[in-house]
Amino acid sequence: MTAMTTTSPGEEDFITIIAPSMAEVMASFAAQGLAERQYAIVHRGGRHSFTLAGGETLFEGATMIAATFARRAGA
């Protein structure tokens, strides 16, 4: 699963990849060609629980690994 935002020129563009393992996160990073598109990891990936603002849990409450990657818009 990948979440993406859109930005104006000069702003950062973020992509967060969520998967059961860091190996799967990095495989998705490679498969999407994010390094070639100038994305770099923002912070180390880690285990997360996901809940929507209304309180609904995602992934049936299972923890997942999430890693966020960023690039400067227009890069």
PENOR-V900403 format. One record per residue. N is the residue number from 1. PSI is psi in whole degrees, -180 to 180 (NA if undefined). D_CENTER is the distance of its C-alpha to the mean C-alpha in whole Angstrom. Layout:
BEGIN
n-><N & N>
psi-><PSI & PSI>
d_center-><D_CENTER & D_CENTER>
END
This chain:
BEGIN
n-><1 & 2 & 3 & 4 & 5 & 6 & 7 & 8 & 9 & 10 & 11 & 12 & 13 & 14 & 15 & 16 & 17 & 18 & 19 & 20 & 21 & 22 & 23 & 24 & 25 & 26 & 27 & 28 & 29 & 30 & 31 & 32 & 33 & 34 & 35 & 36 & 37 & 38 & 39 & 40 & 41 & 42 & 43 & 44 & 45 & 46 & 47 & 48 & 49 & 50 & 51 & 52 & 53 & 54 & 55 & 56 & 57 & 58 & 59 & 60 & 61 & 62 & 63 & 64 & 65 & 66 & 67 & 68 & 69 & 70 & 71 & 72 & 73 & 74 & 75>
psi-><134 & 135 & 138 & 145 & 159 & 149 & 168 & 159 & 138 & -12 & 165 & 149 & 128 & 144 & 128 & 127 & 131 & 129 & 168 & -23 & 159 & -33 & -40 & -37 & -49 & -33 & -40 & -41 & -47 & -44 & -33 & -5 & 33 & -33 & -43 & -23 & 14 & 25 & 144 & 150 & 138 & -41 & 164 & 147 & 156 & 170 & 131 & 152 & 142 & 129 & 132 & 161 & -32 & -4 & -8 & 129 & 147 & 160 & 33 & 30 & -4 & 143 & 147 & 162 & 132 & 139 & 135 & 135 & 148 & 158 & 159 & 134 & 140 & -2 & NA>
d_center-><8 & 6 & 6 & 8 & 10 & 14 & 16 & 19 & 20 & 20 & 17 & 13 & 11 & 7 & 4 & 1 & 3 & 6 & 9 & 13 & 13 & 11 & 13 & 12 & 8 & 10 & 12 & 10 & 9 & 13 & 14 & 12 & 14 & 11 & 13 & 16 & 14 & 14 & 11 & 11 & 9 & 10 & 11 & 11 & 9 & 11 & 12 & 12 & 14 & 13 & 16 & 16 & 19 & 22 & 21 & 20 & 18 & 15 & 15 & 19 & 18 & 17 & 15 & 12 & 10 & 6 & 5 & 4 & 6 & 9 & 12 & 15 & 16 & 19 & 18>
END
